Amino acid sequence: MERIVVEPDICNGQPTIKGTRITARTVLEFLAAGDAIEDVLEEYPTLTRDDILACIRFSSDLMGHQFSLQSVA
């Protein structure tokens, strides 16, 4: 995961694409809304296809961890 970084002073510590202030979440939201990779690249011309694929891999890796939901009162 060299392309996705977490730095506390950039975007409040959210995972971003290295060298940018574009969050992985932003890219994933575009894809989830039905945009194609080419659409994201057009919207963010500084990104590469590999950057977008890294966001998908990052998300997949996170989902591989075990989670449990708890009610917070």
N, CA, C and O atoms as a Maestro MAE file, in Angstrom:
{
 s_m_m2io_version
 :::
 2.0.0
}

f_m_ct {
 s_m_title
 :::
 protein
 m_atom[292] {
  # First column is atom index #
  i_m_mmod_type
  r_m_x_coord
  r_m_y_coord
  r_m_z_coord
  i_m_residue_number
  s_m_chain_name
  s_m_pdb_residue_name
  s_m_pdb_atom_name
  i_m_atomic_number
  :::
  1 25 0.835 -1.196 0.000 1 A "MET " " N  " 7
  2 3 0.000 0.000 0.000 1 A "MET " " CA " 6
  3 2 0.874 1.252 0.000 1 A "MET " " C  " 6
  4 15 0.715 2.116 0.862 1 A "MET " " O  " 8
  5 25 1.757 1.353 -0.920 2 A "GLU " " N  " 7
  6 3 2.602 2.538 -1.016 2 A "GLU " " CA " 6
  7 2 1.822 3.753 -1.503 2 A "GLU " " C  " 6
  8 15 2.212 4.886 -1.219 2 A "GLU " " O  " 8
  9 25 0.748 3.544 -2.217 3 A "ARG " " N  " 7
  10 3 0.004 4.665 -2.791 3 A "ARG " " CA " 6
  11 2 -0.993 5.282 -1.815 3 A "ARG " " C  " 6
  12 15 -1.367 6.444 -1.974 3 A "ARG " " O  " 8
  13 25 -1.426 4.533 -0.820 4 A "ILE " " N  " 7
  14 3 -2.390 5.042 0.155 4 A "ILE " " CA " 6
  15 2 -1.649 5.303 1.461 4 A "ILE " " C  " 6
  16 15 -0.991 4.418 2.008 4 A "ILE " " O  " 8
  17 25 -1.768 6.527 1.946 5 A "VAL " " N  " 7
  18 3 -1.058 6.912 3.169 5 A "VAL " " CA " 6
  19 2 -2.036 7.531 4.162 5 A "VAL " " C  " 6
  20 15 -3.084 8.059 3.793 5 A "VAL " " O  " 8
  21 25 -1.656 7.446 5.428 6 A "VAL " " N  " 7
  22 3 -2.423 8.083 6.494 6 A "VAL " " CA " 6
  23 2 -1.465 8.989 7.244 6 A "VAL " " C  " 6
  24 15 -0.527 8.529 7.895 6 A "VAL " " O  " 8
  25 25 -1.718 10.282 7.143 7 A "GLU " " N  " 7
  26 3 -0.894 11.271 7.826 7 A "GLU " " CA " 6
  27 2 -1.821 12.145 8.661 7 A "GLU " " C  " 6
  28 15 -2.761 12.733 8.127 7 A "GLU " " O  " 8
  29 25 -1.566 12.237 9.970 8 A "PRO " " N  " 7
  30 3 -2.472 12.954 10.871 8 A "PRO " " CA " 6
  31 2 -2.760 14.400 10.461 8 A "PRO " " C  " 6
  32 15 -3.845 14.912 10.737 8 A "PRO " " O  " 8
  33 25 -1.814 15.057 9.815 9 A "ASP " " N  " 7
  34 3 -2.001 16.464 9.472 9 A "ASP " " CA " 6
  35 2 -2.574 16.696 8.074 9 A "ASP " " C  " 6
  36 15 -2.687 17.840 7.635 9 A "ASP " " O  " 8
  37 25 -2.931 15.633 7.381 10 A "ILE " " N  " 7
  38 3 -3.532 15.763 6.048 10 A "ILE " " CA " 6
  39 2 -4.919 15.135 6.078 10 A "ILE " " C  " 6
  40 15 -5.066 13.956 6.398 10 A "ILE " " O  " 8
  41 25 -5.920 15.915 5.749 11 A "CYS " " N  " 7
  42 3 -7.320 15.456 5.690 11 A "CYS " " CA " 6
  43 2 -7.752 14.770 6.981 11 A "CYS " " C  " 6
  44 15 -8.440 13.749 6.956 11 A "CYS " " O  " 8
  45 25 -7.341 15.338 8.097 12 A "ASN " " N  " 7
  46 3 -7.718 14.815 9.416 12 A "ASN " " CA " 6
  47 2 -7.360 13.347 9.603 12 A "ASN " " C  " 6
  48 15 -8.068 12.615 10.295 12 A "ASN " " O  " 8
  49 25 -6.271 12.918 8.992 13 A "GLY " " N  " 7
  50 3 -5.821 11.546 9.177 13 A "GLY " " CA " 6
  51 2 -6.556 10.511 8.355 13 A "GLY " " C  " 6
  52 15 -6.360 9.312 8.556 13 A "GLY " " O  " 8
  53 25 -7.396 10.945 7.435 14 A "GLN " " N  " 7
  54 3 -8.079 9.981 6.567 14 A "GLN " " CA " 6
  55 2 -7.087 9.430 5.546 14 A "GLN " " C  " 6
  56 15 -6.152 10.132 5.163 14 A "GLN " " O  " 8
  57 25 -7.270 8.199 5.103 15 A "PRO " " N  " 7
  58 3 -6.389 7.641 4.071 15 A "PRO " " CA " 6
  59 2 -6.491 8.463 2.792 15 A "PRO " " C  " 6
  60 15 -7.583 8.712 2.281 15 A "PRO " " O  " 8
  61 25 -5.341 8.878 2.288 16 A "THR " " N  " 7
  62 3 -5.295 9.663 1.052 16 A "THR " " CA " 6
  63 2 -4.354 9.004 0.055 16 A "THR " " C  " 6
  64 15 -3.547 8.144 0.406 16 A "THR " " O  " 8
  65 25 -4.480 9.427 -1.184 17 A "ILE " " N  " 7
  66 3 -3.559 8.972 -2.215 17 A "ILE " " CA " 6
  67 2 -2.278 9.786 -2.044 17 A "ILE " " C  " 6
  68 15 -2.309 11.016 -2.008 17 A "ILE " " O  " 8
  69 25 -1.171 9.092 -1.940 18 A "LYS " " N  " 7
  70 3 0.115 9.710 -1.649 18 A "LYS " " CA " 6
  71 2 0.394 10.895 -2.577 18 A "LYS " " C  " 6
  72 15 0.234 10.810 -3.795 18 A "LYS " " O  " 8
  73 25 0.815 11.999 -1.961 19 A "GLY " " N  " 7
  74 3 1.152 13.193 -2.723 19 A "GLY " " CA " 6
  75 2 -0.048 14.055 -3.080 19 A "GLY " " C  " 6
  76 15 0.090 15.054 -3.786 19 A "GLY " " O  " 8
  77 25 -1.235 13.670 -2.591 20 A "THR " " N  " 7
  78 3 -2.450 14.437 -2.884 20 A "THR " " CA " 6
  79 2 -3.226 14.664 -1.593 20 A "THR " " C  " 6
  80 15 -2.861 14.157 -0.531 20 A "THR " " O  " 8
  81 25 -4.286 15.425 -1.705 21 A "ARG " " N  " 7
  82 3 -5.241 15.579 -0.618 21 A "ARG " " CA " 6
  83 2 -6.571 14.922 -1.014 21 A "ARG " " C  " 6
  84 15 -7.634 15.297 -0.520 21 A "ARG " " O  " 8
  85 25 -6.489 13.954 -1.894 22 A "ILE " " N  " 7
  86 3 -7.661 13.217 -2.363 22 A "ILE " " CA " 6
  87 2 -7.778 11.958 -1.517 22 A "ILE " " C  " 6
  88 15 -6.869 11.130 -1.486 22 A "ILE " " O  " 8
  89 25 -8.913 11.825 -0.830 23 A "THR " " N  " 7
  90 3 -9.074 10.662 0.046 23 A "THR " " CA " 6
  91 2 -9.494 9.428 -0.743 23 A "THR " " C  " 6
  92 15 -10.137 9.513 -1.789 23 A "THR " " O  " 8
  93 25 -9.106 8.287 -0.201 24 A "ALA " " N  " 7
  94 3 -9.536 7.017 -0.796 24 A "ALA " " CA " 6
  95 2 -11.055 6.950 -0.793 24 A "ALA " " C  " 6
  96 15 -11.665 6.427 -1.726 24 A "ALA " " O  " 8
  97 25 -11.661 7.482 0.262 25 A "ARG " " N  " 7
  98 3 -13.120 7.475 0.361 25 A "ARG " " CA " 6
  99 2 -13.762 8.243 -0.795 25 A "ARG " " C  " 6
  100 15 -14.767 7.801 -1.353 25 A "ARG " " O  " 8
  101 25 -13.191 9.375 -1.150 26 A "THR " " N  " 7
  102 3 -13.725 10.162 -2.266 26 A "THR " " CA " 6
  103 2 -13.745 9.334 -3.545 26 A "THR " " C  " 6
  104 15 -14.747 9.302 -4.259 26 A "THR " " O  " 8
  105 25 -12.646 8.675 -3.822 27 A "VAL " " N  " 7
  106 3 -12.557 7.849 -5.027 27 A "VAL " " CA " 6
  107 2 -13.584 6.725 -4.973 27 A "VAL " " C  " 6
  108 15 -14.284 6.466 -5.952 27 A "VAL " " O  " 8
  109 25 -13.672 6.059 -3.824 28 A "LEU " " N  " 7
  110 3 -14.622 4.951 -3.682 28 A "LEU " " CA " 6
  111 2 -16.067 5.419 -3.806 28 A "LEU " " C  " 6
  112 15 -16.908 4.696 -4.339 28 A "LEU " " O  " 8
  113 25 -16.361 6.616 -3.320 29 A "GLU " " N  " 7
  114 3 -17.723 7.147 -3.443 29 A "GLU " " CA " 6
  115 2 -18.086 7.401 -4.902 29 A "GLU " " C  " 6
  116 15 -19.218 7.145 -5.313 29 A "GLU " " O  " 8
  117 25 -17.135 7.901 -5.688 30 A "PHE " " N  " 7
  118 3 -17.388 8.079 -7.122 30 A "PHE " " CA " 6
  119 2 -17.707 6.735 -7.763 30 A "PHE " " C  " 6
  120 15 -18.671 6.613 -8.518 30 A "PHE " " O  " 8
  121 25 -16.891 5.725 -7.458 31 A "LEU " " N  " 7
  122 3 -17.104 4.402 -8.045 31 A "LEU " " CA " 6
  123 2 -18.424 3.801 -7.586 31 A "LEU " " C  " 6
  124 15 -19.139 3.190 -8.380 31 A "LEU " " O  " 8
  125 25 -18.751 3.973 -6.305 32 A "ALA " " N  " 7
  126 3 -20.006 3.441 -5.764 32 A "ALA " " CA " 6
  127 2 -21.222 4.117 -6.393 32 A "ALA " " C  " 6
  128 15 -22.291 3.515 -6.487 32 A "ALA " " O  " 8
  129 25 -21.058 5.359 -6.820 33 A "ALA " " N  " 7
  130 3 -22.153 6.085 -7.453 33 A "ALA " " CA " 6
  131 2 -22.342 5.671 -8.912 33 A "ALA " " C  " 6
  132 15 -23.261 6.132 -9.588 33 A "ALA " " O  " 8
  133 25 -21.456 4.794 -9.384 34 A "GLY " " N  " 7
  134 3 -21.611 4.303 -10.751 34 A "GLY " " CA " 6
  135 2 -20.650 4.899 -11.749 34 A "GLY " " C  " 6
  136 15 -20.687 4.553 -12.929 34 A "GLY " " O  " 8
  137 25 -19.783 5.798 -11.292 35 A "ASP " " N  " 7
  138 3 -18.796 6.378 -12.208 35 A "ASP " " CA " 6
  139 2 -17.753 5.327 -12.576 35 A "ASP " " C  " 6
  140 15 -17.387 4.485 -11.756 35 A "ASP " " O  " 8
  141 25 -17.288 5.386 -13.796 36 A "ALA " " N  " 7
  142 3 -16.228 4.491 -14.257 36 A "ALA " " CA " 6
  143 2 -14.875 5.052 -13.834 36 A "ALA " " C  " 6
  144 15 -14.754 6.232 -13.506 36 A "ALA " " O  " 8
  145 25 -13.874 4.204 -13.847 37 A "ILE " " N  " 7
  146 3 -12.523 4.662 -13.518 37 A "ILE " " CA " 6
  147 2 -12.141 5.831 -14.415 37 A "ILE " " C  " 6
  148 15 -11.518 6.788 -13.956 37 A "ILE " " O  " 8
  149 25 -12.505 5.762 -15.671 38 A "GLU " " N  " 7
  150 3 -12.173 6.840 -16.606 38 A "GLU " " CA " 6
  151 2 -12.826 8.160 -16.184 38 A "GLU " " C  " 6
  152 15 -12.241 9.226 -16.372 38 A "GLU " " O  " 8
  153 25 -14.032 8.093 -15.616 39 A "ASP " " N  " 7
  154 3 -14.714 9.301 -15.130 39 A "ASP " " CA " 6
  155 2 -13.946 9.928 -13.971 39 A "ASP " " C  " 6
  156 15 -13.803 11.148 -13.900 39 A "ASP " " O  " 8
  157 25 -13.458 9.091 -13.071 40 A "VAL " " N  " 7
  158 3 -12.690 9.597 -11.927 40 A "VAL " " CA " 6
  159 2 -11.401 10.228 -12.417 40 A "VAL " " C  " 6
  160 15 -10.997 11.285 -11.932 40 A "VAL " " O  " 8
  161 25 -10.757 9.588 -13.373 41 A "LEU " " N  " 7
  162 3 -9.507 10.135 -13.922 41 A "LEU " " CA " 6
  163 2 -9.742 11.477 -14.612 41 A "LEU " " C  " 6
  164 15 -8.884 12.359 -14.575 41 A "LEU " " O  " 8
  165 25 -10.890 11.624 -15.231 42 A "GLU " " N  " 7
  166 3 -11.217 12.895 -15.877 42 A "GLU " " CA " 6
  167 2 -11.454 13.983 -14.828 42 A "GLU " " C  " 6
  168 15 -11.060 15.134 -15.021 42 A "GLU " " O  " 8
  169 25 -12.096 13.615 -13.724 43 A "GLU " " N  " 7
  170 3 -12.387 14.565 -12.651 43 A "GLU " " CA " 6
  171 2 -11.119 14.942 -11.881 43 A "GLU " " C  " 6
  172 15 -10.975 16.077 -11.426 43 A "GLU " " O  " 8
  173 25 -10.212 13.992 -11.741 44 A "TYR " " N  " 7
  174 3 -8.957 14.196 -11.006 44 A "TYR " " CA " 6
  175 2 -7.784 13.805 -11.914 44 A "TYR " " C  " 6
  176 15 -7.249 12.703 -11.790 44 A "TYR " " O  " 8
  177 25 -7.389 14.684 -12.810 45 A "PRO " " N  " 7
  178 3 -6.368 14.326 -13.803 45 A "PRO " " CA " 6
  179 2 -4.983 14.026 -13.225 45 A "PRO " " C  " 6
  180 15 -4.130 13.483 -13.928 45 A "PRO " " O  " 8
  181 25 -4.749 14.367 -11.964 46 A "THR " " N  " 7
  182 3 -3.446 14.042 -11.364 46 A "THR " " CA " 6
  183 2 -3.368 12.582 -10.926 46 A "THR " " C  " 6
  184 15 -2.285 12.078 -10.630 46 A "THR " " O  " 8
  185 25 -4.510 11.907 -10.884 47 A "LEU " " N  " 7
  186 3 -4.527 10.509 -10.470 47 A "LEU " " CA " 6
  187 2 -4.220 9.594 -11.653 47 A "LEU " " C  " 6
  188 15 -4.367 9.967 -12.817 47 A "LEU " " O  " 8
  189 25 -3.791 8.386 -11.309 48 A "THR " " N  " 7
  190 3 -3.566 7.357 -12.319 48 A "THR " " CA " 6
  191 2 -4.526 6.197 -12.057 48 A "THR " " C  " 6
  192 15 -5.140 6.096 -10.995 48 A "THR " " O  " 8
  193 25 -4.631 5.351 -13.034 49 A "ARG " " N  " 7
  194 3 -5.462 4.147 -12.872 49 A "ARG " " CA " 6
  195 2 -4.965 3.333 -11.676 49 A "ARG " " C  " 6
  196 15 -5.771 2.790 -10.920 49 A "ARG " " O  " 8
  197 25 -3.653 3.246 -11.502 50 A "ASP " " N  " 7
  198 3 -3.094 2.495 -10.376 50 A "ASP " " CA " 6
  199 2 -3.483 3.110 -9.037 50 A "ASP " " C  " 6
  200 15 -3.661 2.386 -8.057 50 A "ASP " " O  " 8
  201 25 -3.619 4.433 -8.978 51 A "ASP " " N  " 7
  202 3 -4.074 5.083 -7.744 51 A "ASP " " CA " 6
  203 2 -5.486 4.624 -7.393 51 A "ASP " " C  " 6
  204 15 -5.783 4.317 -6.239 51 A "ASP " " O  " 8
  205 25 -6.340 4.581 -8.394 52 A "ILE " " N  " 7
  206 3 -7.727 4.185 -8.163 52 A "ILE " " CA " 6
  207 2 -7.817 2.718 -7.759 52 A "ILE " " C  " 6
  208 15 -8.576 2.360 -6.859 52 A "ILE " " O  " 8
  209 25 -7.044 1.878 -8.425 53 A "LEU " " N  " 7
  210 3 -7.025 0.465 -8.057 53 A "LEU " " CA " 6
  211 2 -6.475 0.277 -6.643 53 A "LEU " " C  " 6
  212 15 -6.906 -0.627 -5.927 53 A "LEU " " O  " 8
  213 25 -5.533 1.118 -6.241 54 A "ALA " " N  " 7
  214 3 -4.995 1.051 -4.878 54 A "ALA " " CA " 6
  215 2 -6.084 1.377 -3.857 54 A "ALA " " C  " 6
  216 15 -6.119 0.775 -2.783 54 A "ALA " " O  " 8
  217 25 -6.964 2.309 -4.171 55 A "CYS " " N  " 7
  218 3 -8.083 2.632 -3.279 55 A "CYS " " CA " 6
  219 2 -8.993 1.424 -3.108 55 A "CYS " " C  " 6
  220 15 -9.450 1.139 -2.001 55 A "CYS " " O  " 8
  221 25 -9.252 0.723 -4.188 56 A "ILE " " N  " 7
  222 3 -10.102 -0.464 -4.130 56 A "ILE " " CA " 6
  223 2 -9.418 -1.548 -3.300 56 A "ILE " " C  " 6
  224 15 -10.056 -2.184 -2.461 56 A "ILE " " O  " 8
  225 25 -8.126 -1.759 -3.532 57 A "ARG " " N  " 7
  226 3 -7.393 -2.763 -2.754 57 A "ARG " " CA " 6
  227 2 -7.364 -2.398 -1.273 57 A "ARG " " C  " 6
  228 15 -7.511 -3.267 -0.414 57 A "ARG " " O  " 8
  229 25 -7.175 -1.121 -0.975 58 A "PHE " " N  " 7
  230 3 -7.152 -0.654 0.411 58 A "PHE " " CA " 6
  231 2 -8.485 -0.977 1.084 58 A "PHE " " C  " 6
  232 15 -8.514 -1.489 2.203 58 A "PHE " " O  " 8
  233 25 -9.569 -0.679 0.406 59 A "SER " " N  " 7
  234 3 -10.903 -0.966 0.941 59 A "SER " " CA " 6
  235 2 -11.095 -2.464 1.143 59 A "SER " " C  " 6
  236 15 -11.631 -2.889 2.166 59 A "SER " " O  " 8
  237 25 -10.669 -3.247 0.195 60 A "SER " " N  " 7
  238 3 -10.792 -4.697 0.301 60 A "SER " " CA " 6
  239 2 -9.980 -5.218 1.483 60 A "SER " " C  " 6
  240 15 -10.448 -6.085 2.221 60 A "SER " " O  " 8
  241 25 -8.781 -4.702 1.667 61 A "ASP " " N  " 7
  242 3 -7.947 -5.122 2.798 61 A "ASP " " CA " 6
  243 2 -8.619 -4.788 4.124 61 A "ASP " " C  " 6
  244 15 -8.586 -5.591 5.056 61 A "ASP " " O  " 8
  245 25 -9.225 -3.614 4.215 62 A "LEU " " N  " 7
  246 3 -9.924 -3.239 5.444 62 A "LEU " " CA " 6
  247 2 -11.072 -4.186 5.738 62 A "LEU " " C  " 6
  248 15 -11.302 -4.554 6.890 62 A "LEU " " O  " 8
  249 25 -11.788 -4.579 4.705 63 A "MET " " N  " 7
  250 3 -12.933 -5.465 4.891 63 A "MET " " CA " 6
  251 2 -12.493 -6.865 5.302 63 A "MET " " C  " 6
  252 15 -13.306 -7.648 5.792 63 A "MET " " O  " 8
  253 25 -11.229 -7.186 5.111 64 A "GLY " " N  " 7
  254 3 -10.706 -8.476 5.516 64 A "GLY " " CA " 6
  255 2 -10.479 -8.589 7.011 64 A "GLY " " C  " 6
  256 15 -10.227 -9.680 7.522 64 A "GLY " " O  " 8
  257 25 -10.565 -7.467 7.716 65 A "HIS " " N  " 7
  258 3 -10.401 -7.470 9.165 65 A "HIS " " CA " 6
  259 2 -11.721 -7.841 9.821 65 A "HIS " " C  " 6
  260 15 -12.790 -7.641 9.245 65 A "HIS " " O  " 8
  261 25 -11.639 -8.375 11.013 66 A "GLN " " N  " 7
  262 3 -12.860 -8.746 11.727 66 A "GLN " " CA " 6
  263 2 -13.423 -7.529 12.448 66 A "GLN " " C  " 6
  264 15 -12.699 -6.804 13.130 66 A "GLN " " O  " 8
  265 25 -14.722 -7.318 12.285 67 A "PHE " " N  " 7
  266 3 -15.410 -6.191 12.894 67 A "PHE " " CA " 6
  267 2 -16.545 -6.690 13.768 67 A "PHE " " C  " 6
  268 15 -17.117 -7.752 13.520 67 A "PHE " " O  " 8
  269 25 -16.859 -5.929 14.773 68 A "SER " " N  " 7
  270 3 -18.075 -6.188 15.547 68 A "SER " " CA " 6
  271 2 -18.742 -4.852 15.825 68 A "SER " " C  " 6
  272 15 -18.079 -3.860 16.128 68 A "SER " " O  " 8
  273 25 -20.047 -4.843 15.718 69 A "LEU " " N  " 7
  274 3 -20.817 -3.616 15.961 69 A "LEU " " CA " 6
  275 2 -21.363 -3.634 17.359 69 A "LEU " " C  " 6
  276 15 -21.882 -4.644 17.834 69 A "LEU " " O  " 8
  277 25 -21.239 -2.502 18.010 70 A "GLN " " N  " 7
  278 3 -21.754 -2.388 19.375 70 A "GLN " " CA " 6
  279 2 -22.611 -1.151 19.458 70 A "GLN " " C  " 6
  280 15 -22.328 -0.135 18.823 70 A "GLN " " O  " 8
  281 25 -23.654 -1.246 20.242 71 A "SER " " N  " 7
  282 3 -24.521 -0.098 20.459 71 A "SER " " CA " 6
  283 2 -23.834 0.870 21.408 71 A "SER " " C  " 6
  284 15 -23.264 0.474 22.425 71 A "SER " " O  " 8
  285 25 -23.901 2.142 21.057 72 A "VAL " " N  " 7
  286 3 -23.320 3.174 21.901 72 A "VAL " " CA " 6
  287 2 -24.469 4.016 22.441 72 A "VAL " " C  " 6
  288 15 -25.257 4.575 21.678 72 A "VAL " " O  " 8
  289 25 -24.551 4.097 23.741 73 A "ALA " " N  " 7
  290 3 -25.660 4.841 24.347 73 A "ALA " " CA " 6
  291 2 -25.221 6.198 24.805 73 A "ALA " " C  " 6
  292 15 -26.027 6.960 25.339 73 A "ALA " " O  " 8
  :::
 }
 m_bond[291] {
  # First column is bond index #
  i_m_from
  i_m_to
  i_m_order
  :::
  1 1 2 1
  2 2 3 1
  3 3 4 2
  4 3 5 1
  5 5 6 1
  6 6 7 1
  7 7 8 2
  8 7 9 1
  9 9 10 1
  10 10 11 1
  11 11 12 2
  12 11 13 1
  13 13 14 1
  14 14 15 1
  15 15 16 2
  16 15 17 1
  17 17 18 1
  18 18 19 1
  19 19 20 2
  20 19 21 1
  21 21 22 1
  22 22 23 1
  23 23 24 2
  24 23 25 1
  25 25 26 1
  26 26 27 1
  27 27 28 2
  28 27 29 1
  29 29 30 1
  30 30 31 1
  31 31 32 2
  32 31 33 1
  33 33 34 1
  34 34 35 1
  35 35 36 2
  36 35 37 1
  37 37 38 1
  38 38 39 1
  39 39 40 2
  40 39 41 1
  41 41 42 1
  42 42 43 1
  43 43 44 2
  44 43 45 1
  45 45 46 1
  46 46 47 1
  47 47 48 2
  48 47 49 1
  49 49 50 1
  50 50 51 1
  51 51 52 2
  52 51 53 1
  53 53 54 1
  54 54 55 1
  55 55 56 2
  56 55 57 1
  57 57 58 1
  58 58 59 1
  59 59 60 2
  60 59 61 1
  61 61 62 1
  62 62 63 1
  63 63 64 2
  64 63 65 1
  65 65 66 1
  66 66 67 1
  67 67 68 2
  68 67 69 1
  69 69 70 1
  70 70 71 1
  71 71 72 2
  72 71 73 1
  73 73 74 1
  74 74 75 1
  75 75 76 2
  76 75 77 1
  77 77 78 1
  78 78 79 1
  79 79 80 2
  80 79 81 1
  81 81 82 1
  82 82 83 1
  83 83 84 2
  84 83 85 1
  85 85 86 1
  86 86 87 1
  87 87 88 2
  88 87 89 1
  89 89 90 1
  90 90 91 1
  91 91 92 2
  92 91 93 1
  93 93 94 1
  94 94 95 1
  95 95 96 2
  96 95 97 1
  97 97 98 1
  98 98 99 1
  99 99 100 2
  100 99 101 1
  101 101 102 1
  102 102 103 1
  103 103 104 2
  104 103 105 1
  105 105 106 1
  106 106 107 1
  107 107 108 2
  108 107 109 1
  109 109 110 1
  110 110 111 1
  111 111 112 2
  112 111 113 1
  113 113 114 1
  114 114 115 1
  115 115 116 2
  116 115 117 1
  117 117 118 1
  118 118 119 1
  119 119 120 2
  120 119 121 1
  121 121 122 1
  122 122 123 1
  123 123 124 2
  124 123 125 1
  125 125 126 1
  126 126 127 1
  127 127 128 2
  128 127 129 1
  129 129 130 1
  130 130 131 1
  131 131 132 2
  132 131 133 1
  133 133 134 1
  134 134 135 1
  135 135 136 2
  136 135 137 1
  137 137 138 1
  138 138 139 1
  139 139 140 2
  140 139 141 1
  141 141 142 1
  142 142 143 1
  143 143 144 2
  144 143 145 1
  145 145 146 1
  146 146 147 1
  147 147 148 2
  148 147 149 1
  149 149 150 1
  150 150 151 1
  151 151 152 2
  152 151 153 1
  153 153 154 1
  154 154 155 1
  155 155 156 2
  156 155 157 1
  157 157 158 1
  158 158 159 1
  159 159 160 2
  160 159 161 1
  161 161 162 1
  162 162 163 1
  163 163 164 2
  164 163 165 1
  165 165 166 1
  166 166 167 1
  167 167 168 2
  168 167 169 1
  169 169 170 1
  170 170 171 1
  171 171 172 2
  172 171 173 1
  173 173 174 1
  174 174 175 1
  175 175 176 2
  176 175 177 1
  177 177 178 1
  178 178 179 1
  179 179 180 2
  180 179 181 1
  181 181 182 1
  182 182 183 1
  183 183 184 2
  184 183 185 1
  185 185 186 1
  186 186 187 1
  187 187 188 2
  188 187 189 1
  189 189 190 1
  190 190 191 1
  191 191 192 2
  192 191 193 1
  193 193 194 1
  194 194 195 1
  195 195 196 2
  196 195 197 1
  197 197 198 1
  198 198 199 1
  199 199 200 2
  200 199 201 1
  201 201 202 1
  202 202 203 1
  203 203 204 2
  204 203 205 1
  205 205 206 1
  206 206 207 1
  207 207 208 2
  208 207 209 1
  209 209 210 1
  210 210 211 1
  211 211 212 2
  212 211 213 1
  213 213 214 1
  214 214 215 1
  215 215 216 2
  216 215 217 1
  217 217 218 1
  218 218 219 1
  219 219 220 2
  220 219 221 1
  221 221 222 1
  222 222 223 1
  223 223 224 2
  224 223 225 1
  225 225 226 1
  226 226 227 1
  227 227 228 2
  228 227 229 1
  229 229 230 1
  230 230 231 1
  231 231 232 2
  232 231 233 1
  233 233 234 1
  234 234 235 1
  235 235 236 2
  236 235 237 1
  237 237 238 1
  238 238 239 1
  239 239 240 2
  240 239 241 1
  241 241 242 1
  242 242 243 1
  243 243 244 2
  244 243 245 1
  245 245 246 1
  246 246 247 1
  247 247 248 2
  248 247 249 1
  249 249 250 1
  250 250 251 1
  251 251 252 2
  252 251 253 1
  253 253 254 1
  254 254 255 1
  255 255 256 2
  256 255 257 1
  257 257 258 1
  258 258 259 1
  259 259 260 2
  260 259 261 1
  261 261 262 1
  262 262 263 1
  263 263 264 2
  264 263 265 1
  265 265 266 1
  266 266 267 1
  267 267 268 2
  268 267 269 1
  269 269 270 1
  270 270 271 1
  271 271 272 2
  272 271 273 1
  273 273 274 1
  274 274 275 1
  275 275 276 2
  276 275 277 1
  277 277 278 1
  278 278 279 1
  279 279 280 2
  280 279 281 1
  281 281 282 1
  282 282 283 1
  283 283 284 2
  284 283 285 1
  285 285 286 1
  286 286 287 1
  287 287 288 2
  288 287 289 1
  289 289 290 1
  290 290 291 1
  291 291 292 2
  :::
 }
}
